[in-house]
Amino acid sequence: MSGNIVILVTIGLYLIFMVVIGVLCSRKNEDVGDFYLGGRKLGPLVTAMSAEASDMSSWLLMGLPGVAYLTGGAEAGWTAIGLAVGTYLNWLIVAKRLRVYSQKVGAITIPDFFSARYRDKNKVLMGVAAVIILVFFVPYTASGFSACGKLFSSLFGWDYHIAMIVSAIVIILYTCTGGFLAASTTDLVQSIVMTVALISIVIFGVNSAGGFDNVIDNAKSIPGYFDLMNIHNVETGGSDSYSPLTIASLLAWGLGYFGMPHVLLRFMAIEDKEKIKTSRRIASVWVVISMAVAIFIGFIGNMLSGNGTVDKLDGNNSETIIIKIAQYMSSEHFMLAVIAGLVFAGILACTMSTADSQLLAASSAMSENLLKGVFGIKLSDKQAMLVARGVLMVIAVLGVILAWDQDSSVFRVVSFAWAGFGATFGPVMLAALFWKRSNKYGAIAGMVAGGVMVFVWKFKIAPMGGVLAIYELLPAFVVASVCIVVVSLLTSKPGQEVIDEYDSVGHELHG
């Protein structure tokens, strides 16, 4: 049996398994609360790995190694450090408080929580939050579909568009049937597959490169490559220094965690707030190790392409380096072909674990928050479930349309969507949880200002270059935070009912 057939069979079995999980989980969905939040029944292991698997996406196995492959450890390294710190702080300060607060106000989505927290009777805050989710999640989901298309196109020579559509259909099938519980359960399985993929590539790659020392020596021989304070310049072959502002800009990736709906929903869904500490430890360790290994895979790929083992890659094609290594692996031995199949399944796992969560969050924003919440459309539980699944499919179709351009960069699309959520929801979430004086006017102002600034900085200010060419999340997060504080202080204080509820959450957490 040829290597490609073995790989295809392995991937096929994996995809079938994901759909089966969706069907089994569908039997536990009794209402939309179960469909979107799993009835708040997630255990600590599933919560931890589901949050991180849905967070990492194809960025972990394609985007991050691709950046490290081209330019070395600086951009990839500082980004990873920022994400590792952000992961830990999000679990440490946000998770438990959000779990308690969201249950107290009866919220099953992030827009629900904001609206209930600030007693927004006109649903303006809910509507703004729901629109933001749709604006940034559709392209985020599209980047996942694009990664699937690139995988099968590079691996089997299939048409990119057909491969992308087939992958999207599988994701839609198990997400539509099983909802949040299916997404979270498959995320646990997918995180395991992702881990196997990372370990397998490193072991095989190091062996093919002639040892760990050879990989490191090669990295050190390239100007600015094995360095956190300099970056390798692909065009000149030399190195460029990293300024403190650039480093701060990359570390700002960590700020995004405070506003990621698909991660925050996991905090809301854990069965017992006292088990969050266990989840935090599992999640933090896995994130640090997986990102370090992903960056090292980029180093391995650079070594292997340098000695002719795999083809040299440039531009956005560098994001397929892990695919090239796995293809070489599959040609060596039958068992290695099986392992290569798991690697490719791991790439799919990265993509699927994020896309399913994004589809659910976007679907809930439309059906629960806009249709029912803002427009007041009355739906029975059965009708709400049908609408939820219908909206989910429409959003998936939009994602496929946006992913039609196969030359788009997974890393760049994800970074923009990450900035969008981090700047719009992050400051508002922190204010809602930790500042009693914040009000709905400040929250609305912060969301709008953060979202607008992401677009303005990305497309108008950053292109000017120099000190302005920083990651848009950092200035947008600062602007949003300032707007929340200023507008809240200039407008009326929250009502006594809101203040009492805020205090009661604090008493429950410390009592």
ZAROVO-214371 format. One line per 10 residues: number of its first residue (from 1); their letters; for each residue z, x, y of C-alpha. Coordinates in nm, 3 decimals. Layout:
NUM) A) Z/X/Y | ... $
***
This chain:
1) MSGNIVILVT) 0.000/0.000/0.000 | -0.103/0.149/0.337 | 0.154/0.221/0.605 | 0.024/-0.050/0.839 | 0.048/-0.316/0.569 | 0.407/-0.215/0.489 | 0.492/-0.231/0.860 | 0.325/-0.569/0.899 | 0.511/-0.715/0.599 | 0.845/-0.581/0.730 $
11) IGLYLIFMVV) 0.786/-0.729/1.074 | 0.669/-1.058/0.921 | 0.984/-1.093/0.711 | 1.195/-1.017/1.015 | 1.025/-1.283/1.227 | 1.060/-1.543/0.950 | 1.431/-1.461/0.929 | 1.472/-1.524/1.303 | 1.309/-1.867/1.275 | 1.530/-1.956/0.974 $
21) IGVLCSRKNE) 1.840/-1.873/1.181 | 1.710/-2.105/1.454 | 1.667/-2.391/1.207 | 2.016/-2.341/1.060 | 2.177/-2.325/1.405 | 1.996/-2.641/1.518 | 2.218/-2.844/1.285 | 2.521/-2.749/1.496 | 2.375/-2.875/1.826 | 2.524/-3.215/1.896 $
31) DVGDFYLGGR) 2.465/-3.226/2.273 | 2.326/-3.021/2.560 | 2.659/-2.840/2.594 | 2.608/-2.701/2.245 | 2.240/-2.627/2.315 | 2.308/-2.427/2.631 | 2.654/-2.278/2.564 | 2.712/-2.300/2.189 | 3.018/-2.522/2.238 | 3.215/-2.216/2.358 $
41) KLGPLVTAMS) 3.256/-2.104/1.998 | 3.132/-1.743/2.001 | 3.348/-1.482/1.829 | 3.419/-1.143/1.996 | 3.158/-0.946/1.796 | 2.879/-1.197/1.852 | 2.975/-1.227/2.220 | 2.967/-0.851/2.274 | 2.645/-0.776/2.091 | 2.469/-1.088/2.212 $
51) AEASDMSSWL) 2.549/-1.001/2.574 | 2.424/-0.645/2.539 | 2.120/-0.721/2.323 | 2.008/-0.993/2.565 | 2.071/-0.752/2.851 | 1.883/-0.447/2.722 | 1.546/-0.609/2.640 | 1.234/-0.404/2.565 | 1.349/-0.183/2.849 | 1.581/-0.001/2.605 $
61) LMGLPGVAYL) 1.322/0.103/2.347 | 1.013/0.119/2.570 | 1.097/0.138/2.941 | 1.383/0.390/2.934 | 1.228/0.635/2.682 | 0.901/0.610/2.875 | 1.063/0.715/3.203 | 1.252/1.001/3.032 | 0.932/1.112/2.855 | 0.742/1.149/3.183 $
71) TGGAEAGWTA) 0.994/1.271/3.439 | 1.300/1.391/3.247 | 1.665/1.301/3.269 | 1.725/1.230/3.638 | 1.585/0.880/3.694 | 1.664/0.762/3.342 | 2.005/0.933/3.340 | 2.142/0.802/3.670 | 2.010/0.455/3.590 | 2.187/0.464/3.252 $
81) IGLAVGTYLN) 2.512/0.587/3.409 | 2.501/0.304/3.661 | 2.438/0.049/3.387 | 2.717/0.187/3.168 | 2.971/0.164/3.451 | 2.842/-0.180/3.549 | 2.872/-0.305/3.191 | 3.234/-0.194/3.164 | 3.339/-0.333/3.503 | 3.166/-0.665/3.437 $
91) WLIVAKRLRV) 3.360/-0.708/3.113 | 3.681/-0.582/3.273 | 3.700/-0.788/3.591 | 3.456/-1.080/3.555 | 3.449/-1.191/3.191 | 3.797/-1.333/3.141 | 3.824/-1.496/3.483 | 3.481/-1.658/3.452 | 3.566/-1.788/3.104 | 3.881/-1.960/3.233 $
101) YSQKVGAITI) 3.733/-2.081/3.562 | 3.411/-2.220/3.412 | 3.602/-2.419/3.151 | 3.842/-2.557/3.412 | 3.556/-2.692/3.624 | 3.352/-2.802/3.319 | 3.047/-2.584/3.390 | 2.790/-2.500/3.121 | 2.544/-2.308/3.344 | 2.581/-2.062/3.631 $
111) PDFFSARYRD) 2.448/-2.308/3.895 | 2.694/-2.565/3.751 | 2.977/-2.321/3.804 | 2.887/-2.238/4.163 | 2.847/-2.605/4.252 | 3.174/-2.710/4.089 | 3.368/-2.410/4.222 | 3.280/-2.494/4.583 | 3.273/-2.876/4.545 | 2.913/-2.888/4.663 $
121) KNKVLMGVAA) 2.866/-3.267/4.656 | 2.513/-3.251/4.797 | 2.408/-3.011/4.517 | 2.238/-2.776/4.765 | 2.406/-2.471/4.614 | 2.311/-2.583/4.264 | 1.950/-2.637/4.368 | 1.919/-2.297/4.536 | 2.072/-2.122/4.234 | 1.842/-2.305/3.993 $
131) VIILVFFVPY) 1.531/-2.215/4.193 | 1.638/-1.850/4.203 | 1.675/-1.850/3.824 | 1.324/-1.987/3.784 | 1.175/-1.744/4.037 | 1.316/-1.432/3.873 | 1.340/-1.533/3.507 | 0.976/-1.632/3.459 | 0.845/-1.280/3.539 | 1.140/-1.127/3.349 $
141) TASGFSACGK) 1.039/-1.328/3.042 | 0.676/-1.233/3.102 | 0.769/-0.864/3.079 | 0.911/-0.931/2.733 | 0.596/-1.107/2.616 | 0.394/-0.816/2.758 | 0.600/-0.568/2.555 | 0.525/-0.762/2.237 | 0.155/-0.762/2.317 | 0.157/-0.387/2.381 $
151) LFSSLFGWDY) 0.340/-0.326/2.055 | 0.091/-0.504/1.829 | -0.209/-0.388/2.030 | -0.104/-0.022/2.001 | 0.004/-0.052/1.641 | -0.270/-0.255/1.474 | -0.544/-0.256/1.736 | -0.504/-0.632/1.775 | -0.614/-0.809/2.088 | -0.330/-0.780/2.339 $
161) HIAMIVSAIV) -0.346/-1.144/2.444 | -0.344/-1.286/2.091 | -0.053/-1.063/1.991 | 0.143/-1.167/2.299 | 0.086/-1.538/2.237 | 0.189/-1.518/1.869 | 0.509/-1.333/1.962 | 0.587/-1.591/2.230 | 0.540/-1.875/1.980 | 0.796/-1.723/1.740 $
171) IILYTCTGGF) 1.052/-1.681/2.020 | 0.991/-2.038/2.136 | 1.030/-2.174/1.782 | 1.378/-2.042/1.710 | 1.504/-2.089/2.067 | 1.378/-2.447/2.089 | 1.532/-2.541/1.755 | 1.864/-2.358/1.767 | 1.938/-2.319/2.137 | 2.217/-2.090/2.261 $
181) LAASTTDLVQ) 2.385/-2.053/1.923 | 2.058/-1.944/1.764 | 1.988/-1.705/2.050 | 2.336/-1.552/2.025 | 2.333/-1.526/1.644 | 1.989/-1.370/1.637 | 2.101/-1.135/1.915 | 2.369/-0.998/1.681 | 2.109/-0.937/1.411 | 1.869/-0.792/1.665 $
191) SIVMTVALIS) 2.129/-0.551/1.804 | 2.176/-0.415/1.451 | 1.801/-0.375/1.407 | 1.776/-0.206/1.747 | 2.049/0.039/1.645 | 1.870/0.120/1.319 | 1.548/0.176/1.514 | 1.710/0.417/1.759 | 1.885/0.620/1.489 | 1.577/0.635/1.267 $
201) IVIFGVNSAG) 1.349/0.761/1.543 | 1.598/1.029/1.651 | 1.650/1.162/1.297 | 1.279/1.168/1.215 | 1.179/1.297/1.560 | 1.429/1.584/1.562 | 1.320/1.685/1.212 | 0.950/1.674/1.314 | 1.025/1.881/1.624 | 1.188/2.153/1.417 $
211) GFDNVIDNAK) 1.544/2.081/1.513 | 1.769/1.967/1.796 | 1.759/2.307/1.968 | 1.380/2.299/1.991 | 1.390/1.962/2.167 | 1.647/2.086/2.419 | 1.466/2.418/2.475 | 1.142/2.232/2.543 | 1.317/2.006/2.795 | 1.474/2.306/2.970 $
221) SIPGYFDLMN) 1.136/2.481/2.996 | 0.985/2.201/3.207 | 1.064/2.224/3.582 | 1.319/1.959/3.687 | 1.310/1.790/3.345 | 1.650/1.869/3.194 | 1.838/1.810/3.516 | 2.027/1.528/3.688 | 1.979/1.670/4.037 | 1.603/1.725/4.014 $
231) IHNVETGGSD) 1.313/1.526/3.874 | 0.996/1.655/3.710 | 0.687/1.583/3.921 | 0.409/1.486/3.681 | 0.133/1.534/3.939 | 0.228/1.886/4.056 | 0.398/2.010/3.740 | 0.694/2.122/3.951 | 1.023/1.956/4.041 | 1.157/1.749/4.330 $
241) SYSPLTIASL) 1.522/1.741/4.432 | 1.729/1.421/4.413 | 1.916/1.324/4.728 | 2.260/1.159/4.719 | 2.101/0.840/4.855 | 1.848/0.833/4.571 | 2.128/0.882/4.318 | 2.330/0.601/4.479 | 2.020/0.384/4.464 | 1.983/0.439/4.088 $
251) LAWGLGYFGM) 2.355/0.391/4.024 | 2.315/0.055/4.199 | 2.153/-0.074/3.880 | 2.513/-0.133/3.768 | 2.565/-0.388/4.046 | 2.308/-0.610/3.880 | 2.543/-0.701/3.595 | 2.760/-0.917/3.818 | 2.466/-1.152/3.869 | 2.288/-1.165/3.532 $
261) PHVLLRFMAI) 2.294/-1.531/3.416 | 2.212/-1.451/3.052 | 2.503/-1.203/3.036 | 2.749/-1.418/3.233 | 2.680/-1.714/3.003 | 2.816/-1.509/2.712 | 3.144/-1.470/2.898 | 3.159/-1.846/2.941 | 3.087/-1.907/2.571 | 3.349/-1.691/2.397 $
271) EDKEKIKTSR) 3.590/-1.899/2.190 | 3.911/-1.728/2.307 | 3.965/-1.551/2.638 | 4.217/-1.320/2.472 | 3.940/-1.173/2.254 | 3.741/-1.049/2.553 | 3.914/-0.709/2.538 | 3.773/-0.655/2.188 | 3.428/-0.761/2.305 | 3.451/-0.525/2.603 $
281) RIASVWVVIS) 3.522/-0.225/2.385 | 3.241/-0.303/2.142 | 2.989/-0.369/2.420 | 3.076/-0.062/2.627 | 3.056/0.182/2.336 | 2.727/0.040/2.211 | 2.566/0.048/2.557 | 2.661/0.409/2.627 | 2.542/0.537/2.290 | 2.220/0.333/2.279 $
291) MAVAIFIGFI) 2.106/0.437/2.628 | 2.184/0.804/2.563 | 1.982/0.791/2.242 | 1.693/0.611/2.417 | 1.672/0.886/2.679 | 1.683/1.152/2.408 | 1.390/0.978/2.235 | 1.193/1.038/2.555 | 1.278/1.410/2.527 | 1.173/1.412/2.160 $
301) GNMLSGNGTV) 0.846/1.241/2.246 | 0.769/1.501/2.512 | 0.825/1.776/2.258 | 0.609/1.610/1.992 | 0.323/1.542/2.232 | 0.348/1.900/2.357 | 0.297/2.047/2.008 | 0.021/1.801/1.919 | 0.216/1.588/1.670 | 0.150/1.276/1.878 $
311) DKLDGNNSET) -0.096/1.210/2.160 | -0.004/1.288/2.519 | 0.068/0.980/2.727 | 0.056/0.917/3.100 | 0.146/0.645/3.347 | 0.260/0.313/3.199 | 0.128/0.426/2.858 | 0.437/0.647/2.834 | 0.630/0.329/2.745 | 0.461/0.335/2.403 $
321) IIIKIAQYMS) 0.603/0.676/2.306 | 0.844/0.526/2.053 | 0.549/0.339/1.900 | 0.353/0.663/1.865 | 0.645/0.838/1.694 | 0.697/0.547/1.455 | 0.325/0.538/1.373 | 0.338/0.905/1.281 | 0.647/0.832/1.071 | 0.469/0.556/0.878 $
331) SEHFMLAVIA) 0.189/0.791/0.775 | 0.425/1.031/0.601 | 0.578/0.829/0.315 | 0.615/0.474/0.183 | 0.988/0.454/0.261 | 0.928/0.598/0.605 | 0.671/0.322/0.658 | 0.941/0.065/0.578 | 1.175/0.234/0.826 | 0.892/0.241/1.081 $
341) GLVFAGILAC) 0.856/-0.132/1.024 | 1.224/-0.170/1.115 | 1.164/0.038/1.427 | 0.888/-0.196/1.535 | 1.107/-0.491/1.445 | 1.368/-0.327/1.669 | 1.124/-0.323/1.959 | 1.058/-0.690/1.894 | 1.434/-0.744/1.871 | 1.484/-0.593/2.218 $
351) TMSTADSQLL) 1.223/-0.821/2.360 | 1.318/-1.137/2.173 | 1.692/-1.105/2.236 | 1.631/-1.108/2.610 | 1.342/-1.355/2.620 | 1.532/-1.622/2.425 | 1.831/-1.600/2.658 | 1.608/-1.605/2.965 | 1.418/-1.908/2.837 | 1.744/-2.095/2.782 $
361) AASSAMSENL) 1.879/-2.006/3.125 | 1.555/-2.104/3.297 | 1.532/-2.424/3.093 | 1.887/-2.523/3.182 | 1.819/-2.450/3.549 | 1.530/-2.695/3.548 | 1.660/-2.974/3.321 | 2.037/-2.967/3.381 | 2.056/-2.841/3.738 | 1.741/-2.960/3.912 $
371) LKGVFGIKLS) 1.641/-3.278/3.727 | 1.989/-3.412/3.646 | 2.203/-3.236/3.906 | 1.993/-3.227/4.222 | 1.754/-3.519/4.168 | 2.006/-3.735/3.981 | 1.775/-3.834/3.695 | 1.982/-4.014/3.430 | 1.923/-3.891/3.076 | 2.091/-3.971/2.744 $
381) DKQAMLVARG) 2.201/-3.677/2.529 | 1.892/-3.720/2.312 | 1.661/-3.737/2.614 | 1.835/-3.437/2.771 | 1.775/-3.233/2.455 | 1.406/-3.331/2.452 | 1.369/-3.243/2.820 | 1.548/-2.912/2.765 | 1.310/-2.814/2.488 | 1.006/-2.936/2.681 $
391) VLMVIAVLGV) 1.101/-2.740/2.992 | 1.166/-2.433/2.779 | 0.811/-2.449/2.642 | 0.658/-2.495/2.989 | 0.845/-2.192/3.120 | 0.731/-1.988/2.820 | 0.370/-2.081/2.893 | 0.413/-1.966/3.255 | 0.557/-1.640/3.123 | 0.251/-1.588/2.903 $
401) ILAWDQDSSV) 0.020/-1.650/3.200 | 0.207/-1.397/3.416 | 0.198/-1.142/3.132 | -0.180/-1.167/3.097 | -0.230/-0.829/3.270 | -0.169/-0.574/2.996 | -0.147/-0.284/3.244 | 0.180/-0.407/3.394 | 0.489/-0.184/3.358 | 0.781/-0.324/3.159 $
411) FRVVSFAWAG) 1.026/-0.095/3.341 | 0.907/-0.190/3.691 | 0.895/-0.565/3.629 | 1.243/-0.563/3.475 | 1.381/-0.353/3.762 | 1.255/-0.605/4.021 | 1.391/-0.909/3.836 | 1.720/-0.723/3.780 | 1.745/-0.660/4.154 | 1.671/-1.025/4.224 $
421) FGATFGPVML) 1.957/-1.155/4.012 | 2.195/-0.878/4.109 | 2.151/-0.942/4.481 | 2.146/-1.323/4.473 | 2.415/-1.404/4.216 | 2.626/-1.086/4.203 | 2.798/-1.106/4.543 | 2.841/-1.484/4.513 | 2.995/-1.454/4.167 | 3.244/-1.190/4.285 $
431) AALFWKRSNK) 3.333/-1.399/4.592 | 3.372/-1.716/4.384 | 3.606/-1.545/4.140 | 3.809/-1.321/4.372 | 3.801/-1.451/4.731 | 3.988/-1.773/4.797 | 3.852/-1.806/5.153 | 3.484/-1.803/5.050 | 3.307/-2.138/5.084 | 2.980/-2.305/4.989 $
441) YGAIAGMVAG) 2.812/-2.217/5.318 | 2.881/-1.849/5.265 | 2.761/-1.875/4.903 | 2.432/-2.038/5.007 | 2.379/-1.784/5.284 | 2.449/-1.496/5.048 | 2.208/-1.621/4.781 | 1.923/-1.681/5.025 | 1.977/-1.356/5.216 | 2.000/-1.151/4.896 $
451) GVMVFVWKFK) 1.684/-1.302/4.751 | 1.482/-1.262/5.071 | 1.596/-0.902/5.118 | 1.487/-0.807/4.765 | 1.131/-0.912/4.848 | 1.135/-0.769/5.201 | 1.274/-0.431/5.096 | 1.051/-0.400/4.789 | 0.721/-0.486/4.955 | 0.771/-0.408/5.325 $
461) IAPMGGVLAI) 1.046/-0.151/5.383 | 1.050/0.074/5.074 | 0.675/0.154/5.103 | 0.751/0.327/5.435 | 0.896/0.609/5.227 | 1.162/0.865/5.308 | 1.522/0.746/5.301 | 1.397/0.387/5.289 | 1.235/0.432/4.946 | 1.546/0.326/4.755 $
471) YELLPAFVVA) 1.602/0.064/4.489 | 1.593/-0.277/4.658 | 1.907/-0.398/4.480 | 2.137/-0.175/4.687 | 2.046/-0.294/5.039 | 1.999/-0.653/4.924 | 2.344/-0.658/4.758 | 2.504/-0.525/5.077 | 2.322/-0.777/5.300 | 2.417/-1.068/5.071 $
481) SVCIVVVSLL) 2.782/-0.960/5.064 | 2.799/-0.934/5.444 | 2.641/-1.278/5.483 | 2.892/-1.437/5.246 | 3.186/-1.292/5.438 | 3.054/-1.363/5.789 | 2.931/-1.718/5.722 | 3.246/-1.812/5.527 | 3.468/-1.694/5.812 | 3.258/-1.873/6.075 $
491) TSKPGQEVID) 3.268/-2.205/5.892 | 3.547/-2.432/5.774 | 3.800/-2.326/5.512 | 3.772/-2.465/5.158 | 3.961/-2.789/5.093 | 4.311/-2.785/4.951 | 4.186/-2.907/4.612 | 3.956/-2.604/4.584 | 4.235/-2.366/4.686 | 4.481/-2.519/4.439 $
501) EYDSVGHELH) 4.227/-2.490/4.161 | 4.164/-2.124/4.250 | 4.538/-2.057/4.238 | 4.576/-2.237/3.905 | 4.313/-2.008/3.749 | 4.513/-1.708/3.865 | 4.832/-1.853/3.718 | 4.661/-1.919/3.384 | 4.528/-1.566/3.367 | 4.860/-1.402/3.447 $
511) G) 5.095/-1.661/3.307 $
***
